[in-house]
């Protein structure tokens, strides 16, 4: 299949679902408070996405049962919204996909509920600052493996480890396209494999564990925790390479 190159017109089309993603994340971040249930957040997200003319892209994607992913505490990614009500001290990952006019957007944040402890603050900061550090270093001609190496080094430098087995990805006419972009280097040599080119659009998403990043999928068949069963965090943006630079499409 190969990595698709988007035209300027394609990227303009991609701006719409990605803007809806960013607005939905902002909306949910303001509503996610102690006493609010995950199902309430799911409904707020779905209703807002529909009001903007979009569709919640995660619903029934590979069989996923809800509109968004809500991952609490030790669940790092793919948490299913339930009747669980948020508590003071929880950390919550919110991952949202939107389809609009046959184009897709995708982003995630992790936020604290009320007062969270210092370790969890550091966890969240690791995911967020790693993401922005990697984006700032993207250049045309860089290899995707080099980008994975940057992500891994940034995570390790902050005292955490990447979740294994899951990765960032291309995006466009499908929610997941080539390439896969792990948050760690899978081979010893980063100077090999596909290069970043003008017009490529992809998602970077650092997923952070504390000590052991081997993944464990829980009995709901979706929620992913790390082998150490400790809290984790997740941040994601959709990036387009425009005029030789990385542009974030999922910012309000």
Secondary structure, DSSP 4 states (H G I P E B T S, - for coil): -------HHHHHHHHHHHHHHHHHHHHHHHH--TT-BHHHHHHHHHHHHHHTT-EETTTTGGG--SSSEEEETTEEE-PBP-SPBP-TT-EEEEEEEEEETTEEEEEEEEEE-SS--HHHHHHHHHHHHHHHHHHHH--TT-BHHHHHHHHHHHHHHTT-EEPSS-EEEE-SSSSSEEEEEESS-SSS-SS-SPBP-TT-EEEE--EEESS---EEE-TTSS-EEETT----EE-BEEEEEETTEEEESS--
